[in-house]
Amino acid sequence: MSESTQPIQLTFDDPDAFQRLCGANDEHLRIAGRRARVEVQARGNTLTLRGEPHDAELVADTLTQLYELVRDGHPVYPPDIRRSVDIVAGGGRLAEVFLDTVLVASGKRRIAPKNLAQKHYIDAIRRHDLSFGIGPAGTGKTYLAMALAVSGLVAGDVKRIVLTRPAVEAGERLGFLPGDMAEKVNPYLRPLYDALYDMLDLRRVQDLMTDGVIEVAPLAFMRGRTLNDCFVILDEAQNATREQMRMFLTRLGFGARAVVTGDVTQTDLPDRERSGLEHARRILDGVEGIAMCEFTAEDVVRHPLVARIIRAYEQDDARAPRPIPLRVGGELVPEGGVDGGA
């Protein structure tokens, strides 16, 4: 930083709001400063920011917008500070992101986007009949889509919610699992149930499912159907084959809205090249009426360590050559080779 660089000073007139802005022991100020390499000092109701002009102005704008939020009663927590700096750096307005209520869930908890990528994703789903959310775990792809589906149902915009995902996980086969078909597929659909129970009262979810208003089913059960006036979510779509993806996308009827979510780096299909999600992303990008939303490790809203883990795996994947699937007589051979039997 140049010696001649003039510090920026901000003065706030509401002492209580100012204290909430600063956080306990000025924790919020330190987080904002570290994110943009700016020194932030508080004295009285005044903040002094020292750093490169562009960085200092970024933090000043962020803290000013955050102050307006906390003054109006919006709670701000330490994880929100880093995200706020990123949102402002990306040209977003904090009020437009944090106050965009998607759904007021059970217990009066408000579901809203936490970063600019989530805001763009939500807006895309609102504007398009078919949207794709592609990216790593922890970016809110399925959860936000679910919140929009429930919101649409409550508002009467759709008559039903249909939730589906491929029953393919870690090489297991349904035929070898105990129980009837419902018991076999239930573990694969559990994350969808968990999201539902997080948004609606348990009894209400059970009643809606009994009445057929909410349906949770494996992807294979979608064949031959036409889905009208409903909000459909295909989760874990990286595990759908090309044929299954084509089948699903052609199920959409009048008044239907669909969201397809997945992470192309996490497919459990034996032949990664057959992933329907990767194929759909390639051939449908740019098609009118379809939104293709991409998330990165920077958009993860779980523990900060998750984003660093994802980046480490991405770097390792980039270094490692992709194995070429071996086929014998047109059949895919497992990585362990051909089993000749006893």
Summary of the structure (lengths in Angstrom):
residues: 342
radius of gyration: 23.7
end to end distance: 72.7
largest distance: 82.1
contacts: 1012
relative contact order: 0.11
helix: 49%
strand: 17%
